[in-house]
Amino acid sequence: MVKGTSGKQEAGAGAPTLPASVSAPPATASSGPPVSEEEAKKSSRYGSFGGPVTSGEVEAYNEGRAVTPTPVESFEGWDNGQVQQAKDLGLEAMKAYTAKVSMAEWHERMDPMGTDNFRAETKRFNPHYTTVEQVQGVTGVQTSDNPQLIEVTVGTDKGPFTVRIARASVGSKMLVDHIEPEDPRAVYGG
């Protein structure tokens, strides 16, 4: 509805229209052939729009047959078992993270639990700098629609820590990606 000169709503004037002399191209999907996986990997957008085209799909396209895309698995959310697994890993990681052991022993314990990012981030971590004496347990979990990340909050005598846990895909192993105290000054001094 659009207001006319009288200030009243006039019917039929709500949708934008093109002048008769302008023609718009029809809205259609790309008419180009499917791109092979090798070609797709060269693109910076690789992986952004689902899985690569299979050789069977390329063959079907070339023969003029309909190409049915492979269905993409949807994420239904974190189930109770996955949440418990994340809680267990978060608690285990905090106990190892705050242990008063040598740097070498600390890395022996922590490195297998961590992502490449975490290992790089903690490469020079000295466990003797933390003042945490007691890990009290899991106090919270933050899930999201992201199937790769979950955050576990673990209480300590120096306040809560957030343990970010990551996985490559829904069925893959969970690993510690980041550990951060809510109040770094309480933990490390300063």
Contact map, one row per residue, 1 for C-alpha under 8 A:
1110000011111100000000000000000000000000000000000000000000000000000000000000000000000000000000000000000000000000000000000000000000000000000000000000000000000000000000000000000000000000000000
1111000011101100000000000000000000000000000000000000000000000000000000000000000000000000000000000000000000000000000000000000000000000000000000000000000000000000000000000000000000000000000000
1111111111000000000000000000000000000000000000000000000000000000000000000000000000000000000000000000000000000000000000000000000000000000000000000000000000000000000000000000000000000000000000
0111111111000000000000000000000000000000000000000000000000000000000000000000000000000000000000000000000000000000000000000000000000000000000000000000000000000000000000000000000000000000000000
0011111100000000000000000000000000000000000000000000000000000000000000000000000000000000000000000000000000000000000000000000000000000000000000000000000000000000000000000000000000000000000000
0011111100000000000000000000000000000000000000000000000000000000000000000000000000000000000000000000000000000000000000000000000000000000000000000000000000000000000000000000000000000000000000
0011111110000000000000000000000000000000000000000000000000000000000000000000000000000000000000000000000000000000000000000000000000000000000000000000000000000000000000000000000000000000000000
0011111111000000000000000000000000000000000000000000000000000000000000000000000000000000000000000000000000000000000000000000000000000000000000000000000000000000000000000000000000000000000000
1111001111100000000000000000000000000000000000000000000000000000000000000000000000000000000000000000000000000000000000000000000000000000000000000000000000000000000000000000000000000000000000
1111000111111000000000000000000000000000000000000000000000000000000000000000000000000000000000000000000000000000000000000000000000000000000000000000000000000000000000000000000000000000000000
1100000011111100000000000000000000000000000000000000000000000000000000000000000000000000000000000000000000000000000000000000000000000000000000000000000000000000000000000000000000000000000000
1000000001111110000000000000000000000000000000000000000000000000000000000000000000000000000000000000000000000000000000000000000000000000000000000000000000000000000000000000000000000000000000
1100000001111111000000000000000000000000000000000000000000000000000000000000000000000000000000000000000000000000000000000000000000000000000000000000000000000000000000000000000000000000000000
1100000000111111000000000000000000000000000000000000000000000000000000000000000000000000000000000000000000000000000000000000000000000000000000000000000000000000000000000000000000000000000000
0000000000011111100000000000000000000000000000000000000000000000000000000000000000000000000000000000000000000000000000000000000000000000000000000000000000000000000000000000000000000000000000
0000000000001111110000000000000000000000000000000000000000000000000000000000000000000000000000000000000000000000000000000000000000000000000000000000000000000000000000000000000000000000000000
0000000000000011111000000000000000000000000000000000000000000000000000000000000000000000000000000000000000000000000000000000000000000000000000000000000000000000000000000000000000000000000000
0000000000000001111101100000000000000000000000000000000000000000000000000000000000000000000000000000000000000000000000000000000000000000000000000000000000000000000000000000000000000000000000
0000000000000000111111000000000000000000000000000000000000000000000000000000000000000000000000000000000000000000000000000000000000000000000000000000000000000000000000000000000000000000000000
0000000000000000011111100000000000000000000000000000000000000000000000000000000000000000000000000000000000000000000000000000000000000000000000000000000000000000000000000000000000000000000000
0000000000000000001111100000000000000000000000000000000000000000000000000000000000000000000000000000000000000000000000000000000000000000000000000000000000000000000000000000000000000000000000
0000000000000000011111110000000000000000000000000000000000000000000000000000000000000000000000000000000000000000000000000000000000000000000000000000000000000000000000000000000000000000000000
0000000000000000010111111000000000000000000000000000000000000000000000000000000000000000000000000000000000000000000000000000000000000000000000000000000000000000000000000000000000000000000000
0000000000000000000001111100000000000000000000000000000000000000000000000000000000000000000000000000000000000000000000000000000000000000000000000000000000000000000000000000000000000000000000
0000000000000000000000111110000000000000000000000000000000000000000000000000000000000000000000000000000000000000000000000000000000000000000000000000000000000000000000000000000000000000000000
0000000000000000000000011111000000000000000000000000000000000000000000000000000000000000000000000000000000000000000000000000000000000000000000000000000000000000000000000000000000000000000000
0000000000000000000000001111100000000000000000000000000000000000000000000000000000000000000000000000000000000000000000000000000000000000000000000000000000000000000000000000000000000000000000
0000000000000000000000000111110000000000000000000000000000000000000000000000000000000000000000000000000000000000000000000000000000000000000000000000000000000000000000000000000000000000000000
0000000000000000000000000011111000000000000000000000000000000000000000000000000000000000000000000000000000000000000000000000000000000000000000000000000000000000000000000000000000000000000000
0000000000000000000000000001111100000000000000000000000000000000000000000000000000000000000000000000000000000000000000000000000000000000000000000000000000000000000000000000000000000000000000
0000000000000000000000000000111110000000000000000000000000000000000000000000000000000000000000000000000000000000000000000000000000000000000000000000000000000000000000000000000000000000000000
0000000000000000000000000000011111000000000000000000000000000000000000000000000000000000000000000000000000000000000000000000000000000000000000000000000000000000000000000000000000000000000000
0000000000000000000000000000001111100000000000000000000001001100000000000000000000000000000000000000000000000000000000000000000000000000000000000000000000000000000000000000000000000000000000
0000000000000000000000000000000111110000000000000000100011001000000000000000000000000000000000000000000000000000000000000000000000000000000000000000000000000000000000000000000000000000000000
0000000000000000000000000000000011111011000000000000100001000000000000000000000000000000000000000000000000000000000000000000000000000000000000000000000000000000000000000000000000000000000000
0000000000000000000000000000000001111111000000000001111001000000000000000000000000000000000000000000000000000000000000000000000000000000000000000000000000000000000000000000000000000000000000
0000000000000000000000000000000000111111100000000001110000000000000000000000000000000000000000000000000000000000000000000000000000000000000000000000000000000000000000000000000000000000000000
0000000000000000000000000000000000011111110000000000000000000000000000000000000000000000000000000000000000000000000000000000000000000000000000000000000000000000000000000000000000000000000000
0000000000000000000000000000000000111111111000000000000000000000000000000000000000000000000000000000000000000000000000000000000000000000000000000000000000000000000000000000000000000000000000
0000000000000000000000000000000000111111111001000001000000000000000000000000000000000000000000000000000000000000000000000000000000000000000000000000000000000000000000000000000000000000000000
0000000000000000000000000000000000001111111101000000000000000000000000000000000000000000000000000000000000000000000000000000000000000000000000000000000000000000000000000000000000000000000000
0000000000000000000000000000000000000111111101000000000000000000000000000000000000000000000000000000000000000000000000000000000000000000000000000000000000000000000000000000000000000000000000
0000000000000000000000000000000000000011111111000000000000000000000000000000000000000000000000000000000000000000000000000000000000000000000000000000000000000000000000000000000000000000000000
0000000000000000000000000000000000000000111111000000000000000000000000000000000000000000000000000000000000000000000000000000000000000000000000000000000000000000000000000000000000000000000000
0000000000000000000000000000000000000000001111111000000000000000000000000000000000000000000000000000000000000000000000000000000000000000000000000000000000000000000000000000000000000000000000
0000000000000000000000000000000000000001111111111000000000000000000000000000000000000000000000000000000000000000000000000000000000000000000000000000000000000000000000000000000000000000000000
0000000000000000000000000000000000000000000011111111000000000000000000000000000000000000000000000000000000000000000000000000000000000000000000000000000000000000000000000000000000000000000000
0000000000000000000000000000000000000000000011111100000000000000000000000000000000000000000000000000000000000000000000000000000000000000000000000000000000000000000000000000000000000000000000
0000000000000000000000000000000000000000000011111110000000000000000000000000000000000000000000000000000000000000000000000000000000000000000000000000000000000000000000000000000000000000000000
0000000000000000000000000000000000000000000000111111000000000000000000010000000000000000000000000000000000000000000000000000000000000000000000000000000000000000000000000000000000000000000000
0000000000000000000000000000000000000000000000101111100000000000000001010000000000000000000000000000000000000000000000000000000000000000000000000000000000000000000000000000000000000000000000
0000000000000000000000000000000000011001000000100111110000000000000000000000000000000000000000000000000000000000000000000000000000000000000000000000000000000000000000000000000000000000000000
0000000000000000000000000000000001111000000000000011111011000000000000000000000000000000000000000000000000000000000000000000000000000000000000000000000000000000000000000000000000000000000000
0000000000000000000000000000000000011000000000000001111111000000000000000000000000000000000000000000000000000000000000000000000000000000000000000000000000000000000000000000000000000000000000
0000000000000000000000000000000000010000000000000000111111100000000000000000000000000000000000000000000000000000000000000000000000000000000000000000000000000000000000000000000000000000000000
0000000000000000000000000000000000000000000000000000011111110000000000000000000000000000000000000000000000000000000000000000000000000000000000000000000000000000000000000000000000000000000000
0000000000000000000000000000000001000000000000000000111111111000001110000000000000000000000000000000000000000000000000000000000000000000000000000000000000000000000000000000000000000000000000
0000000000000000000000000000000011110000000000000000111111111100000000000000000000000000000000000000000000000000000000000000000000000000000000000000000000000000000000000000000000000000000000
0000000000000000000000000000000000000000000000000000001111111110000000000000000000000000000000000000000000000000000000000000000000000000000000000000000000000000000000000000000000000000000000
0000000000000000000000000000000000000000000000000000000111111111111000000000000000000000000000000000000000000000000000000000000000000000000000000000000000000000000000000000000000000000000000
0000000000000000000000000000000011000000000000000000000011111111111000000000000000000000000000000000000000000000000000000000000000000000000000000000000000000000000000000000000000000000000000
0000000000000000000000000000000010000000000000000000000001111111100000000000000000000000000000000000000000000000000000000000000000000000000000000000000000000000000000000000000000000000000000
0000000000000000000000000000000000000000000000000000000000111111100000000000000000000000000000000000000000000000000000000000000000000000000000000000000000000000000000000000000000000000000000
0000000000000000000000000000000000000000000000000000000000011111110000000000000000000000000000000000000000000000000000000000000000000000000000000000000000000000000000000000000000000000000000
0000000000000000000000000000000000000000000000000000000000011111111000000000000000000000000000000000000000000000000000000000000000000000000000000000000000000000000000000000000000000000000000
0000000000000000000000000000000000000000000000000000000000011001111100000000000000000000000000000000000000000000000000000000000000000000000000000000000000000000000000000000000000000000000000
0000000000000000000000000000000000000000000000000000000010011000111110000000000000000000000000000000000000000000000000000000000000000000000000000000000000000000000000000000000000000000000000
0000000000000000000000000000000000000000000000000000000010000000011111000000000000000000000000000000000000000000000000000000000000000000000000000000000000000000000000000000000000000000000000
0000000000000000000000000000000000000000000000000000000010000000001111100000000000000000000000000000000000000000000000000000000000000000000000000000000000000000000000000000000000000000000000
0000000000000000000000000000000000000000000000000010000000000000000111110000000000000000000000000000000000000000000000000000000000000000000000000000000000000000000000000000000000000000000000
0000000000000000000000000000000000000000000000000000000000000000000011111000000000000000000000000000000000000000000000000000000000000000000000000000000000000000000000000000000000000000000000
0000000000000000000000000000000000000000000000000110000000000000000001111100000000000000000000000000000000000000000000000000000000000000000000000000000000000000000000000000000000000000000000
0000000000000000000000000000000000000000000000000000000000000000000000111110000000000000000000000000000000000000000000000000000000000000000000000000000000000000000000000000000000000000000000
0000000000000000000000000000000000000000000000000000000000000000000000011111000000000000000000000000000000000000000000000000000000000000000000000000000000000000000000000000000000000000000000
0000000000000000000000000000000000000000000000000000000000000000000000001111100000000000000000000000000000000000000000000000000000000000000000001010000000000000000000000000000000000000000000
0000000000000000000000000000000000000000000000000000000000000000000000000111110000000000000000000000000000000000000000000000000000000000000000000000000000000000000000000000000000000000000000
0000000000000000000000000000000000000000000000000000000000000000000000000011111000000000000000000000000000000000000000000000000000000000000000011010000000000000000000000000000000000000000000
0000000000000000000000000000000000000000000000000000000000000000000000000001111101100000000000000000000000000000000000000000000000000000000000110010000000000000000000000000000000000000000000
0000000000000000000000000000000000000000000000000000000000000000000000000000111111100000000000000000000000000000000000000000000000000000000000000000000000000000000000000000000000000000000000
0000000000000000000000000000000000000000000000000000000000000000000000000000011111110000000000000000000000000000000000000000000000000000000000000000000000000000000000000000000000000000000000
0000000000000000000000000000000000000000000000000000000000000000000000000000001111111000000000000000000000000000000000000000000000000000000000000000000000000000000000000000000000000000000000
0000000000000000000000000000000000000000000000000000000000000000000000000000011111111100000000000000000000000000000000000000000000000000000000000000000000000000000000000000000000000000000000
0000000000000000000000000000000000000000000000000000000000000000000000000000011111111110000000000000000000000000000000000000000000000000000010000000000000000000000000000000000000000000000000
0000000000000000000000000000000000000000000000000000000000000000000000000000000111111111000000000000000000000000000000000000000000000000000000000000000000000000000000000000000000000000000000
0000000000000000000000000000000000000000000000000000000000000000000000000000000011111111100000000000000000000000000000000000000000000000000000000000000000000000000000000000000000000000000000
0000000000000000000000000000000000000000000000000000000000000000000000000000000001111111110000000000000000000000000000000000000000000000000000000000010100000000000010000000010000000000000000
0000000000000000000000000000000000000000000000000000000000000000000000000000000000111111111000000000000000000000000000000000000000000000010010000000000100000000000000000000000000000000000000
0000000000000000000000000000000000000000000000000000000000000000000000000000000000011111111100000000000000000000000000000000000000000000000000000000000000000000000000000000000000000000000000
0000000000000000000000000000000000000000000000000000000000000000000000000000000000001111111110000000000000000000000000000000000000000000000000000000000000000000000000000000011100000000000000
0000000000000000000000000000000000000000000000000000000000000000000000000000000000000111111111000000000000000000000000000000000000000000010000000000000111000000001010000000000100000000000000
0000000000000000000000000000000000000000000000000000000000000000000000000000000000000011111111100000000000000000000000000000000000000000110000000000000001000000000000000000000000000000000000
0000000000000000000000000000000000000000000000000000000000000000000000000000000000000001111111110000000000000000000000000000000000000000000000000000000000000000000000000000000000000000000000
0000000000000000000000000000000000000000000000000000000000000000000000000000000000000000111111111000000000000100100000000000000000000000000000000000000000000000000000000000000100000000000000
0000000000000000000000000000000000000000000000000000000000000000000000000000000000000000011111111100000000000000000000000000000000000010000000000000000001000000001000000000000000000000000000
0000000000000000000000000000000000000000000000000000000000000000000000000000000000000000001111111110000000000000000000000000000000000010000000000000000000000000000000000000000000000000000000
0000000000000000000000000000000000000000000000000000000000000000000000000000000000000000000111111110000001001100000000000000000000000000000000000000000000000000000000000000000000000000000000
0000000000000000000000000000000000000000000000000000000000000000000000000000000000000000000011111110000001000100000000000000001000000000000000000000000000000000000000000000000000000000000000
0000000000000000000000000000000000000000000000000000000000000000000000000000000000000000000001111111000000000000000000000000001001011010000000000000000000000000000000000000000000000000000000
0000000000000000000000000000000000000000000000000000000000000000000000000000000000000000000000111111100001000000000000000000001000000000000000000000000000000000000000000000000000000000000000
0000000000000000000000000000000000000000000000000000000000000000000000000000000000000000000000000111110000000000000000000000001100000000000000000000000000000000000000000000000000000000000000
0000000000000000000000000000000000000000000000000000000000000000000000000000000000000000000000000011111011000000000000000000001100000000000000000000000000000000000000000000000000000000000000
0000000000000000000000000000000000000000000000000000000000000000000000000000000000000000000000000001111111000000000000000000001000000000000000000000000000000000000000000000000000000000000000
0000000000000000000000000000000000000000000000000000000000000000000000000000000000000000000000000000111111100000000000000000111000000000000000000000000000000000000000000000000000000000000000
0000000000000000000000000000000000000000000000000000000000000000000000000000000000000000000000000000011111110000000000000000000000000000000000000000000000000000000000000000000000000000000000
0000000000000000000000000000000000000000000000000000000000000000000000000000000000000000000000000000111111111000000000000000000000000000000000000000000000000000000000000000000000000000000000
0000000000000000000000000000000000000000000000000000000000000000000000000000000000000000000000011010111111111100000000000000001000000000000000000000000000000000000000000000000000000000000000
0000000000000000000000000000000000000000000000000000000000000000000000000000000000000000000000000000001111111110000000000000000000000000000000000000000000000000000000000000000000000000000000
0000000000000000000000000000000000000000000000000000000000000000000000000000000000000000000000000000000111111111000000000000000000000000000000000000000000000000000000000000000000000000000000
0000000000000000000000000000000000000000000000000000000000000000000000000000000000000000000000010000000011111111100000000000000000000000000000000000000000000000000000000000000000000000000000
0000000000000000000000000000000000000000000000000000000000000000000000000000000000000000000010011000000001111111110000000000000000000000000000000000000000000000000000000000000000000000000000
0000000000000000000000000000000000000000000000000000000000000000000000000000000000000000000000000000000000111111111000100000000000000000000000000000000000000000000000000000000000000000000000
0000000000000000000000000000000000000000000000000000000000000000000000000000000000000000000000000000000000011111110000000000000000000000000000000000000000000000000000000000000000000000000000
0000000000000000000000000000000000000000000000000000000000000000000000000000000000000000000010000000000000001111111000000000000000000000000000000000000000000000000000000000001100000000000000
0000000000000000000000000000000000000000000000000000000000000000000000000000000000000000000000000000000000000111111111100000000000000000000000000000000000000000000000000000001110000000000000
0000000000000000000000000000000000000000000000000000000000000000000000000000000000000000000000000000000000000010111111100000000000000000000000000000000000000000000001000000001110000000000000
0000000000000000000000000000000000000000000000000000000000000000000000000000000000000000000000000000000000000000011111110000000000000000000000000000000000000000000000000000000000000000000000
0000000000000000000000000000000000000000000000000000000000000000000000000000000000000000000000000000000000000000011111111000000000000000000000000000000000000000000000000000000010000000000000
0000000000000000000000000000000000000000000000000000000000000000000000000000000000000000000000000000000000000000011111111100000000000000000000000000000000000000000000000000000111000000000000
0000000000000000000000000000000000000000000000000000000000000000000000000000000000000000000000000000000000000010011111111110000000000000000000000000000000000000000000000000000000000000000000
0000000000000000000000000000000000000000000000000000000000000000000000000000000000000000000000000000000000000000000111111110000000000000000000000000000000000000000000000000000000000000000000
0000000000000000000000000000000000000000000000000000000000000000000000000000000000000000000000000000000000000000000011111111000000000000000000000000000000000000000000000000000000000000000000
0000000000000000000000000000000000000000000000000000000000000000000000000000000000000000000000000000000000000000000001111111100000000000000000000000000000000000000000000000000000000000000000
0000000000000000000000000000000000000000000000000000000000000000000000000000000000000000000000000000000000000000000000111111100000000000000000000000000000000000000000000000000000000000000000
0000000000000000000000000000000000000000000000000000000000000000000000000000000000000000000000000000000000000000000000001111110000000000000000000000000000000000000000000000000000000000000000
0000000000000000000000000000000000000000000000000000000000000000000000000000000000000000000000000000001000000000000000000111111000000000000000000000000000000000000000000000000000000000000000
0000000000000000000000000000000000000000000000000000000000000000000000000000000000000000000000000000001000000000000000000001111110000000000000000000000000000000000000000000000000000000000000
0000000000000000000000000000000000000000000000000000000000000000000000000000000000000000000000001111111001000000000000000000111111000000000000000000000000000000000000000000000000000000000000
0000000000000000000000000000000000000000000000000000000000000000000000000000000000000000000000000001100000000000000000000000011111100000000000000000000000000000000000000000000000000000000000
0000000000000000000000000000000000000000000000000000000000000000000000000000000000000000000000000000000000000000000000000000011111100000000000000000000000000000000000000000000000000000000100
0000000000000000000000000000000000000000000000000000000000000000000000000000000000000000000000000100000000000000000000000000001111110000000000000000000000000000000000000000000000000000001100
0000000000000000000000000000000000000000000000000000000000000000000000000000000000000000000000000000000000000000000000000000000111111000000000000000000000000100000000000000000000000000011110
0000000000000000000000000000000000000000000000000000000000000000000000000000000000000000000000000100000000000000000000000000000001111110000000000000000000011100000000000000000000000000001000
0000000000000000000000000000000000000000000000000000000000000000000000000000000000000000000000000100000000000000000000000000000000111110000000000000000000011000000000000000000000000000000000
0000000000000000000000000000000000000000000000000000000000000000000000000000000000000000000000000000000000000000000000000000000000011111000000000000000000011000000000000000000000000000000000
0000000000000000000000000000000000000000000000000000000000000000000000000000000000000000000001100100000000000000000000000000000000011111100000000000000001111000000000000000000000000000000000
0000000000000000000000000000000000000000000000000000000000000000000000000000000000000000000000000000000000000000000000000000000000000111110000000000000001111000000000000000000000000000000000
0000000000000000000000000000000000000000000000000000000000000000000000000000000000000000001000000000000000000000000000000000000000000011111000000000000001110000000000000000000000000000000000
0000000000000000000000000000000000000000000000000000000000000000000000000000000000000010011000000000000000000000000000000000000000000001111110000000000111100000000000000000000000000000000000
0000000000000000000000000000000000000000000000000000000000000000000000000000000000000000000000000000000000000000000000000000000000000000111110000000000111100000000000000000000000000000000000
0000000000000000000000000000000000000000000000000000000000000000000000000000000000000000000000000000000000000000000000000000000000000000011111000000000111000000000000000000000000000000000000
0000000000000000000000000000000000000000000000000000000000000000000000000000000000100010000000000000000000000000000000000000000000000000011111100000011110000000000000000000000000000000000000
0000000000000000000000000000000000000000000000000000000000000000000000000000000000000000000000000000000000000000000000000000000000000000000111110000011100000000000000000000000000000000000000
0000000000000000000000000000000000000000000000000000000000000000000000000000010000000000000000000000000000000000000000000000000000000000000011111100111000000000000000000000000000000000000000
0000000000000000000000000000000000000000000000000000000000000000000000000000110000000000000000000000000000000000000000000000000000000000000001111110110000000000000000000000000000000000000000
0000000000000000000000000000000000000000000000000000000000000000000000000010100000000000000000000000000000000000000000000000000000000000000000111110000000000000000000000000000000000000000000
0000000000000000000000000000000000000000000000000000000000000000000000000000000000000000000000000000000000000000000000000000000000000000000000111111110000000000000000000000000000000000000000
0000000000000000000000000000000000000000000000000000000000000000000000000010110000000000000000000000000000000000000000000000000000000000000000011111100000000000000000101100000000000000000000
0000000000000000000000000000000000000000000000000000000000000000000000000000000000000000000000000000000000000000000000000000000000000000000000000111110000000000000001111100000000000000000000
0000000000000000000000000000000000000000000000000000000000000000000000000000000000000000000000000000000000000000000000000000000000000000000000110111111000000000000111100000000000000000000000
0000000000000000000000000000000000000000000000000000000000000000000000000000000000000100000000000000000000000000000000000000000000000000000011110101111100000000000111000000000000000000000000
0000000000000000000000000000000000000000000000000000000000000000000000000000000000000000000000000000000000000000000000000000000000000000000011100000111110000000011110000000000000000000000000
0000000000000000000000000000000000000000000000000000000000000000000000000000000000000110010000000000000000000000000000000000000000000000011111000000011111000000011110000000000000000000000000
0000000000000000000000000000000000000000000000000000000000000000000000000000000000000000010000000000000000000000000000000000000000000000011110000000001111100001111000000000000000000000000000
0000000000000000000000000000000000000000000000000000000000000000000000000000000000000000011001000000000000000000000000000000000000000011111100000000000111110001111000000000000000000000000000
0000000000000000000000000000000000000000000000000000000000000000000000000000000000000000000000000000000000000000000000000000000000000011111000000000000011111011100000000000000000000000000000
0000000000000000000000000000000000000000000000000000000000000000000000000000000000000000000000000000000000000000000000000000000000011111100000000000000001111111100000000000000000000000000000
0000000000000000000000000000000000000000000000000000000000000000000000000000000000000000000000000000000000000000000000000000000000011111000000000000000000111110000000000000000000000000000000
0000000000000000000000000000000000000000000000000000000000000000000000000000000000000000000000000000000000000000000000000000000000110000000000000000000000011111000000000000000000000000011000
0000000000000000000000000000000000000000000000000000000000000000000000000000000000000000000000000000000000000000000000000000000000000000000000000000000000111111100000000000000000001110011000
0000000000000000000000000000000000000000000000000000000000000000000000000000000000000000000000000000000000000000000000000000000000000000000000000000000011110111110000000000000000001110000000
0000000000000000000000000000000000000000000000000000000000000000000000000000000000000000000000000000000000000000000000000000000000000000000000000000000011110011111000000000000000111100000000
0000000000000000000000000000000000000000000000000000000000000000000000000000000000000000000000000000000000000000000000000000000000000000000000000000001111000001111100000000000001111100000000
0000000000000000000000000000000000000000000000000000000000000000000000000000000000000000010001000000000000000000000000000000000000000000000000000000001111000000111110000000000111110000000000
0000000000000000000000000000000000000000000000000000000000000000000000000000000000000000000000000000000000000000000000000000000000000000000000000000111100000000011111000000000111100000000000
0000000000000000000000000000000000000000000000000000000000000000000000000000000000000100010000000000000000000000000000000000000000000000000000000000111100000000001111100000011111000000000000
0000000000000000000000000000000000000000000000000000000000000000000000000000000000000000000000000000000000000000001000000000000000000000000000000001110000000000000111110000011110000000000000
0000000000000000000000000000000000000000000000000000000000000000000000000000000000000000000000000000000000000000000000000000000000000000000000000011100000000000000011111101111000000000000000
0000000000000000000000000000000000000000000000000000000000000000000000000000000000000000000000000000000000000000000000000000000000000000000000000001000000000000000001111101100000000000000000
0000000000000000000000000000000000000000000000000000000000000000000000000000000000000000000000000000000000000000000000000000000000000000000000000011000000000000000000111111000000000000000000
0000000000000000000000000000000000000000000000000000000000000000000000000000000000000000000000000000000000000000000000000000000000000000000000000011000000000000000000111111000000000000000000
0000000000000000000000000000000000000000000000000000000000000000000000000000000000000000000000000000000000000000000000000000000000000000000000000000000000000000000000001111100000000000000000
0000000000000000000000000000000000000000000000000000000000000000000000000000000000000000000000000000000000000000000000000000000000000000000000000000000000000000000000111111110000000000000000
0000000000000000000000000000000000000000000000000000000000000000000000000000000000000000000000000000000000000000000000000000000000000000000000000000000000000000000000110011111000000000000000
0000000000000000000000000000000000000000000000000000000000000000000000000000000000000100100000000000000000000000000000000000000000000000000000000000000000000000000011100001111100000000000000
0000000000000000000000000000000000000000000000000000000000000000000000000000000000000000100000000000000000000000111000000000000000000000000000000000000000000000000011100000111110000000000000
0000000000000000000000000000000000000000000000000000000000000000000000000000000000000000110010000000000000000000111001000000000000000000000000000000000000000000001111000000011111100000000000
0000000000000000000000000000000000000000000000000000000000000000000000000000000000000000000000000000000000000000011011000000000000000000000000000000000000000000001111000000001111100000000000
0000000000000000000000000000000000000000000000000000000000000000000000000000000000000000000000000000000000000000000001000000000000000000000000000000000000000000011110000000000111110000000000
0000000000000000000000000000000000000000000000000000000000000000000000000000000000000000000000000000000000000000000000000000000000000000000000000000000000000000111100000000000111111000000000
0000000000000000000000000000000000000000000000000000000000000000000000000000000000000000000000000000000000000000000000000000000000000000000000000000000000000000111000000000000001111101000000
0000000000000000000000000000000000000000000000000000000000000000000000000000000000000000000000000000000000000000000000000000000000000000000000000000000000000011110000000000000000111111001000
0000000000000000000000000000000000000000000000000000000000000000000000000000000000000000000000000000000000000000000000000000000000000000000000000000000000000011110000000000000000011111000000
0000000000000000000000000000000000000000000000000000000000000000000000000000000000000000000000000000000000000000000000000000000000000000000000000000000000000011000000000000000000001111111000
0000000000000000000000000000000000000000000000000000000000000000000000000000000000000000000000000000000000000000000000000000000000000000000000000000000000000000000000000000000000011111111110
0000000000000000000000000000000000000000000000000000000000000000000000000000000000000000000000000000000000000000000000000000000000000000000000000000000000000000000000000000000000000011111111
0000000000000000000000000000000000000000000000000000000000000000000000000000000000000000000000000000000000000000000000000000000000100000000000000000000000000110000000000000000000000011111111
0000000000000000000000000000000000000000000000000000000000000000000000000000000000000000000000000000000000000000000000000000000001110000000000000000000000000110000000000000000000001011111110
0000000000000000000000000000000000000000000000000000000000000000000000000000000000000000000000000000000000000000000000000000000011100000000000000000000000000000000000000000000000000001111111
0000000000000000000000000000000000000000000000000000000000000000000000000000000000000000000000000000000000000000000000000000000000100000000000000000000000000000000000000000000000000001111111
0000000000000000000000000000000000000000000000000000000000000000000000000000000000000000000000000000000000000000000000000000000000000000000000000000000000000000000000000000000000000000110111
